[in-house]
């Protein structure tokens, strides 16, 4: 395993994950989150902001393991391998996790699909980054 490439890819996946999450959840879905049916399912903004550091740590852990699992199964198939991996992660993580949250928290059904779609975009882009950056030593 090429650890230097793995760490570089994991770092870039992390940066992309954070940037896309801010764009998706603050800019694109920010107005949606202000609706009363969603507000009742979420922590107040001030309280949520106090836990932002936890989210960053979790995103870093996710980015590392996303890249690590990609590298463990690396098949030298180029960009399509990253896209395929991103789709697999969408089903394994975002689809399952979002529907689990739907069962536990009073989230509107539409938000579940917004989050799954956002997860697909994020995972595919992160998979592309991992595929472009990670190439083990010959």
Backbone as CSV, one residue per row, in Angstrom:
resi,resn,N_x,N_y,N_z,CA_x,CA_y,CA_z,C_x,C_y,C_z
1,UNK,0.852,-1.179,0.000,0.000,0.000,0.000,0.893,1.236,0.000
2,UNK,0.548,2.187,-0.837,1.302,3.430,-0.938,0.731,4.416,0.087
3,UNK,1.370,4.468,1.261,0.843,5.267,2.375,0.888,6.765,2.106
4,UNK,1.906,7.238,1.398,1.971,8.671,1.096,0.797,9.081,0.213
5,UNK,0.522,8.299,-0.805,-0.615,8.584,-1.689,-1.932,8.420,-0.932
6,UNK,-1.989,7.427,-0.053,-3.206,7.207,0.729,-3.508,8.421,1.601
7,UNK,-2.511,8.916,2.310,-2.726,10.072,3.186,-3.056,11.329,2.386
8,UNK,-2.402,11.514,1.238,-2.707,12.658,0.390,-4.147,12.561,-0.126
9,UNK,-4.513,11.386,-0.615,-5.884,11.188,-1.110,-6.891,11.392,0.015
10,UNK,-6.609,10.864,1.203,-7.523,11.011,2.343,-7.681,12.485,2.718
11,UNK,-6.586,13.223,2.692,-6.653,14.659,3.002,-7.504,15.398,1.973
12,UNK,-7.300,15.107,0.703,-8.073,15.777,-0.338,-9.542,15.363,-0.315
13,UNK,-9.800,14.103,0.005,-11.187,13.633,0.163,-11.831,14.371,1.331
14,UNK,-11.099,14.541,2.426,-11.612,15.277,3.585,-11.956,16.719,3.217
15,UNK,-11.055,17.400,2.543,-11.291,18.797,2.139,-12.533,18.870,1.244
16,UNK,-12.623,17.963,0.294,-13.792,17.950,-0.603,-15.071,17.662,0.170
17,UNK,-15.019,16.731,1.113,-16.196,16.365,1.909,-16.688,17.563,2.727
18,UNK,-15.771,18.245,3.379,-16.135,19.416,4.180,-16.704,20.516,3.280
19,UNK,-16.025,20.807,2.184,-16.469,21.880,1.281,-17.848,21.560,0.696
20,UNK,-18.032,20.333,0.237,-19.329,19.965,-0.342,-20.424,19.955,0.714
21,UNK,-20.107,19.530,1.920,-21.113,19.527,2.991,-21.548,20.943,3.329
22,UNK,-20.601,21.853,3.406,-20.951,23.254,3.670,-21.812,23.817,2.542
23,UNK,-21.433,23.533,1.319,-22.209,24.011,0.171,-23.626,23.415,0.181
24,UNK,-23.711,22.118,0.369,-25.013,21.441,0.326,-25.894,21.866,1.488
25,UNK,-25.359,21.784,2.707,-26.201,21.984,3.880,-26.390,23.448,4.270
26,UNK,-25.467,24.315,3.900,-25.626,25.740,4.228,-26.259,26.523,3.089
27,UNK,-25.787,26.291,1.875,-26.253,27.085,0.741,-27.475,26.453,0.069
28,UNK,-27.328,25.223,-0.380,-28.401,24.593,-1.163,-29.608,24.231,-0.298
29,UNK,-29.379,23.578,0.831,-30.495,23.133,1.677,-30.745,24.036,2.877
30,UNK,-29.993,25.110,3.011,-30.140,25.998,4.166,-31.557,26.504,4.365
31,UNK,-32.202,26.916,3.300,-33.577,27.389,3.385,-34.548,26.278,3.757
32,UNK,-34.290,25.092,3.255,-35.136,23.929,3.571,-35.093,23.628,5.070
33,UNK,-33.912,23.785,5.655,-33.746,23.485,7.077,-34.454,24.487,7.981
34,UNK,-34.850,25.615,7.441,-35.560,26.626,8.226,-37.058,26.339,8.338
35,UNK,-37.554,25.403,7.552,-38.986,25.080,7.583,-39.341,24.415,8.913
36,UNK,-40.524,24.734,9.445,-40.918,24.224,10.773,-40.897,22.709,10.913
37,UNK,-41.277,21.973,9.864,-41.299,20.509,9.989,-39.901,19.917,10.106
38,UNK,-38.900,20.635,9.650,-37.519,20.173,9.795,-36.915,20.698,11.091
39,UNK,-37.243,21.933,11.446,-36.720,22.530,12.675,-37.019,21.670,13.902
40,UNK,-38.194,21.066,13.950,-38.549,20.259,15.120,-37.707,18.990,15.241
41,UNK,-37.055,18.592,14.155,-36.221,17.390,14.180,-34.754,17.694,14.448
42,UNK,-34.376,18.971,14.416,-32.970,19.355,14.538,-32.687,20.066,15.856
43,UNK,-31.439,20.015,16.242,-30.999,20.807,17.393,-31.087,22.284,17.015
44,UNK,-31.238,23.160,17.993,-31.161,24.595,17.700,-29.782,24.937,17.123
45,UNK,-29.731,25.963,16.273,-28.484,26.331,15.597,-27.320,26.547,16.562
46,UNK,-27.560,27.244,17.657,-26.478,27.533,18.612,-25.922,26.242,19.208
47,UNK,-26.811,25.329,19.529,-26.372,24.052,20.104,-25.630,23.221,19.059
48,UNK,-26.158,23.205,17.833,-25.519,22.454,16.763,-24.129,23.011,16.469
49,UNK,-24.000,24.332,16.485,-22.703,24.960,16.230,-21.670,24.556,17.279
50,UNK,-22.115,24.343,18.500,-21.214,23.918,19.563,-20.620,22.537,19.331
51,UNK,-21.283,21.751,18.497,-20.813,20.403,18.184,-20.148,20.315,16.819
52,UNK,-19.890,21.450,16.185,-19.304,21.449,14.850,-17.962,20.721,14.829
53,UNK,-17.181,20.863,15.899,-15.874,20.208,15.965,-16.035,18.686,15.886
54,UNK,-17.113,18.157,16.470,-17.348,16.710,16.413,-17.581,16.295,14.962
55,UNK,-18.342,17.103,14.260,-18.619,16.794,12.858,-17.331,16.788,12.040
56,UNK,-16.445,17.737,12.293,-15.174,17.800,11.566,-14.338,16.550,11.853
57,UNK,-14.266,16.147,13.107,-13.509,14.938,13.467,-14.095,13.716,12.767
58,UNK,-15.419,13.588,12.806,-16.077,12.448,12.171,-15.853,12.463,10.660
59,UNK,-15.867,13.635,10.067,-15.621,13.735,8.626,-14.181,13.328,8.286
60,UNK,-13.248,13.658,9.162,-11.858,13.252,8.943,-11.720,11.738,9.044
61,UNK,-12.372,11.148,10.022,-12.351,9.689,10.171,-12.988,9.036,8.939
62,UNK,-14.142,9.571,8.516,-14.814,9.048,7.333,-13.903,9.136,6.110
63,UNK,-13.274,10.293,5.909,-12.401,10.491,4.741,-11.243,9.496,4.747
64,UNK,-10.656,9.266,5.922,-9.562,8.293,5.992,-10.045,6.899,5.613
65,UNK,-11.120,6.441,6.235,-11.576,5.077,5.959,-12.170,4.931,4.562
66,UNK,-12.785,5.973,4.049,-13.253,5.965,2.664,-12.065,5.666,1.745
67,UNK,-10.984,6.401,1.949,-9.795,6.250,1.112,-9.078,4.934,1.392
68,UNK,-9.003,4.547,2.655,-8.341,3.297,3.028,-9.042,2.095,2.389
69,UNK,-10.361,2.057,2.468,-11.112,0.944,1.872,-10.971,0.975,0.354
70,UNK,-10.992,2.166,-0.228,-10.756,2.285,-1.671,-9.394,1.689,-2.018
71,UNK,-8.345,2.066,-1.270,-6.992,1.598,-1.553,-6.863,0.088,-1.372
72,UNK,-7.544,-0.473,-0.373,-7.484,-1.922,-0.137,-8.080,-2.703,-1.305
73,UNK,-9.070,-2.149,-1.947,-9.701,-2.837,-3.069,-9.269,-2.319,-4.429
74,UNK,-8.231,-1.483,-4.438,-7.782,-0.826,-5.666,-7.472,-1.846,-6.761
75,UNK,-8.078,-1.641,-7.945,-7.925,-2.580,-9.052,-7.283,-1.956,-10.288
76,UNK,-6.782,-0.733,-10.170,-6.125,-0.042,-11.281,-7.058,0.130,-12.490
77,UNK,-8.315,0.477,-12.234,-9.282,0.639,-13.322,-9.619,2.104,-13.585
78,UNK,-8.851,3.002,-12.992,-8.985,4.412,-13.309,-10.200,5.100,-12.717
79,UNK,-10.629,6.115,-13.421,-11.708,6.980,-12.962,-13.002,6.221,-12.672
80,UNK,-13.354,5.272,-13.518,-14.598,4.519,-13.330,-14.579,3.726,-12.020
81,UNK,-13.402,3.329,-11.575,-13.302,2.631,-10.291,-13.713,3.566,-9.152
82,UNK,-13.298,4.826,-9.232,-13.681,5.805,-8.218,-15.165,6.104,-8.245
83,UNK,-15.731,6.198,-9.434,-17.172,6.442,-9.562,-17.954,5.271,-8.994
84,UNK,-17.564,4.069,-9.372,-18.236,2.858,-8.868,-18.138,2.778,-7.342
85,UNK,-16.968,3.054,-6.806,-16.789,3.016,-5.355,-17.691,4.046,-4.678
86,UNK,-17.784,5.239,-5.255,-18.654,6.279,-4.708,-20.114,5.842,-4.685
87,UNK,-20.545,5.147,-5.717,-21.924,4.645,-5.760,-22.130,3.583,-4.683
88,UNK,-21.161,2.695,-4.518,-21.265,1.666,-3.469,-21.372,2.307,-2.087
89,UNK,-20.553,3.313,-1.847,-20.580,4.002,-0.550,-21.922,4.692,-0.338
90,UNK,-22.484,5.233,-1.399,-23.805,5.865,-1.282,-24.827,4.874,-0.747
91,UNK,-24.864,3.681,-1.320,-25.836,2.679,-0.876,-25.509,2.151,0.518
92,UNK,-24.234,1.926,0.784,-23.823,1.347,2.063,-23.954,2.334,3.216
93,UNK,-23.607,3.574,2.988,-23.556,4.556,4.067,-24.714,5.553,4.036
94,UNK,-24.847,6.284,2.945,-25.829,7.366,2.904,-27.267,6.859,2.842
95,UNK,-27.551,5.893,2.005,-28.916,5.377,1.922,-29.327,4.711,3.230
96,UNK,-28.499,3.823,3.715,-28.809,3.108,4.955,-28.875,4.068,6.138
97,UNK,-27.866,4.908,6.296,-27.813,5.827,7.432,-28.935,6.849,7.435
98,UNK,-29.276,7.345,6.259,-30.329,8.353,6.186,-31.691,7.760,6.499
99,UNK,-31.967,6.586,5.974,-33.255,5.960,6.298,-33.322,5.542,7.762
100,UNK,-32.187,5.184,8.337,-32.178,4.884,9.772,-32.517,6.143,10.572
101,UNK,-31.962,7.282,10.184,-32.292,8.539,10.868,-33.761,8.899,10.671
102,UNK,-34.307,8.585,9.495,-35.722,8.835,9.217,-36.605,8.058,10.194
103,UNK,-36.199,6.848,10.517,-36.969,6.030,11.451,-36.870,6.581,12.877
104,UNK,-35.713,7.074,13.256,-35.465,7.518,14.632,-35.949,8.948,14.885
105,UNK,-35.733,9.842,13.919,-36.048,11.257,14.094,-37.219,11.658,13.191
106,UNK,-37.989,12.659,13.589,-39.143,13.075,12.782,-38.735,13.924,11.567
107,UNK,-37.990,13.306,10.671,-37.544,13.998,9.466,-38.588,13.864,8.362
108,UNK,-38.831,14.924,7.628,-39.719,14.807,6.475,-39.092,13.879,5.421
109,UNK,-39.928,13.132,4.755,-39.475,12.159,3.762,-38.629,12.806,2.671
110,UNK,-38.981,14.030,2.267,-38.244,14.696,1.193,-36.789,14.942,1.581
111,UNK,-36.557,15.206,2.864,-35.188,15.460,3.322,-34.336,14.203,3.196
112,UNK,-34.933,13.059,3.424,-34.223,11.788,3.265,-33.673,11.694,1.845
113,UNK,-34.493,12.000,0.878,-34.052,11.906,-0.517,-33.058,12.997,-0.880
114,UNK,-33.205,14.188,-0.301,-32.200,15.237,-0.524,-30.837,14.765,-0.020
115,UNK,-30.831,14.174,1.177,-29.571,13.728,1.773,-28.960,12.566,0.998
116,UNK,-29.782,11.668,0.512,-29.251,10.550,-0.276,-28.666,11.067,-1.592
117,UNK,-29.374,11.985,-2.248,-28.865,12.563,-3.494,-27.559,13.318,-3.244
118,UNK,-27.527,14.089,-2.164,-26.300,14.814,-1.809,-25.175,13.831,-1.513
119,UNK,-25.484,12.750,-0.805,-24.484,11.731,-0.505,-23.936,11.080,-1.760
120,UNK,-24.812,10.861,-2.751,-24.363,10.287,-4.017,-23.368,11.222,-4.702
121,UNK,-23.708,12.489,-4.780,-22.808,13.469,-5.412,-21.480,13.509,-4.659
122,UNK,-21.553,13.601,-3.336,-20.328,13.665,-2.536,-19.493,12.407,-2.705
123,UNK,-20.112,11.254,-2.613,-19.369,9.989,-2.694,-18.714,9.794,-4.053
124,UNK,-19.431,10.128,-5.108,-18.858,9.968,-6.442,-17.675,10.926,-6.627
125,UNK,-17.826,12.164,-6.202,-16.711,13.116,-6.314,-15.531,12.662,-5.463
126,UNK,-15.793,12.200,-4.238,-14.699,11.708,-3.389,-14.059,10.463,-3.990
127,UNK,-14.861,9.601,-4.611,-14.316,8.419,-5.281,-13.427,8.801,-6.451
128,UNK,-13.835,9.810,-7.199,-13.018,10.301,-8.316,-11.693,10.856,-7.790
129,UNK,-11.762,11.618,-6.707,-10.529,12.157,-6.109,-9.609,11.015,-5.679
130,UNK,-10.164,10.019,-4.995,-9.355,8.889,-4.544,-8.727,8.161,-5.735
131,UNK,-9.498,7.969,-6.803,-8.986,7.264,-7.981,-7.884,8.052,-8.685
132,UNK,-8.033,9.377,-8.723,-7.027,10.198,-9.397,-5.734,10.327,-8.593
133,UNK,-5.864,10.357,-7.274,-4.689,10.607,-6.432,-3.989,9.310,-6.018
134,UNK,-4.777,8.285,-5.674,-4.164,7.070,-5.138,-3.712,6.139,-6.266
135,UNK,-2.435,5.940,-6.301,-1.865,4.955,-7.212,-0.700,4.322,-6.461
136,UNK,-0.815,3.042,-6.102,0.269,2.432,-5.328,1.565,2.347,-6.137
137,UNK,2.651,2.143,-5.416,3.957,2.011,-6.057,3.939,0.817,-6.995
138,UNK,4.665,0.958,-8.090,4.709,-0.107,-9.099,5.427,-1.326,-8.544
